[in-house]
Amino acid sequence: MAVTHTSEIRLKVGLDENRVPEELSWSAQDGGINNEAAKAMLLSVWDSKNQESLKIDLWTKDLPVDEMKTFFHQTLLTMADTFYKATQDEKMTATMKDFCDYFAEKLELK
């Protein structure tokens, strides 16, 4: 199958003098997103050749800890959904969601 279209997602990171993120923004023209501000991002890519995941985790220094906890909880939930879409493994998806409930309970998010 030949590539008939390409899509680009751009990330912009504004750093302070110590190279600590001050500002994050992203754009995805196909999704109608243009220079949208963010406070945190987690990016994972799969390196099939080396059979390993590579990642970039960034957050601005003014992101409150309670927001980071909520961000992680929501990210874990979406990872469970993505895992199900990719594998159709209902049992492990349910286990992952059980952990998400436990995570939220322990952090008093619910």
C-alpha positions in Angstrom: 0.0 0.0 0.0 1.5 3.4 -1.0 1.5 6.5 1.1 -1.0 8.9 -0.4 -1.0 11.6 2.3 1.2 12.7 5.1 0.2 14.5 8.3 2.4 16.4 10.6 2.2 17.0 14.3 4.4 19.7 15.7 5.6 20.2 19.3 7.1 23.5 20.5 9.0 23.7 23.8 9.9 27.0 25.3 12.9 26.6 27.7 14.3 28.7 30.5 18.0 29.5 30.9 18.5 26.1 32.5 16.7 24.3 29.6 13.7 23.5 31.8 10.3 23.7 30.0 8.4 26.9 30.6 5.9 26.6 27.8 4.6 23.7 25.6 2.4 24.0 22.6 1.4 21.7 19.8 -0.2 21.8 16.3 -1.9 19.2 14.2 -3.3 20.8 11.1 -5.4 17.8 10.1 -7.0 17.9 13.5 -7.6 21.6 13.4 -5.1 22.2 16.3 -2.9 25.3 15.8 -0.3 26.2 18.4 -2.5 25.0 21.3 -1.0 25.5 24.8 -0.3 22.5 27.0 1.3 21.9 30.4 2.5 18.3 30.0 3.1 15.7 27.3 4.1 12.1 27.1 5.3 10.8 23.8 6.2 7.2 23.1 7.3 5.6 19.9 8.0 2.0 19.1 11.4 1.2 17.6 10.6 -2.1 15.9 14.3 -2.7 14.8 15.5 -2.6 18.4 12.3 -3.9 19.9 12.0 -1.0 22.4 9.9 2.0 23.2 11.5 5.4 23.2 9.9 8.3 25.0 9.9 12.0 25.7 8.2 13.2 28.9 7.9 16.9 29.4 6.0 19.2 31.7 6.2 22.8 32.5 7.6 23.8 35.9 4.3 25.6 36.8 2.2 22.5 36.4 0.5 21.8 39.7 1.1 18.4 41.2 -2.7 17.7 41.5 -3.1 18.4 37.7 -0.1 16.0 37.0 -1.9 13.3 39.0 -5.1 13.8 37.0 -3.1 13.9 33.8 -1.5 10.5 34.6 -4.8 8.9 35.6 -6.4 10.0 32.4 -3.4 8.9 30.4 -3.5 5.5 32.0 -7.2 5.1 31.1 -6.6 6.1 27.5 -3.7 3.6 27.3 -6.1 0.9 28.5 -8.5 1.9 25.7 -5.8 2.0 23.1 -4.5 -1.4 24.3 -8.0 -2.9 23.8 -8.3 -1.4 20.3 -4.9 -2.8 19.3 -5.3 -6.3 20.9 -9.0 -7.0 21.6 -7.7 -8.4 24.9 -10.7 -7.9 27.2 -9.2 -9.6 30.3 -6.0 -7.5 30.4 -7.9 -4.3 29.5 -10.2 -4.9 32.5 -7.1 -5.5 34.7 -5.6 -2.2 33.5 -8.8 -0.4 34.2 -9.0 -2.0 37.7 -5.5 -0.5 38.3 -6.7 2.9 37.1 -9.5 2.7 39.6 -7.0 1.8 42.3 -4.7 4.6 41.2 -7.5 7.2 41.4 -8.6 5.9 44.8 -5.2 6.1 46.3 -4.6 9.6 44.9 -8.1 10.6 46.0 -9.1 11.6 42.5 -12.6 10.2 42.7 
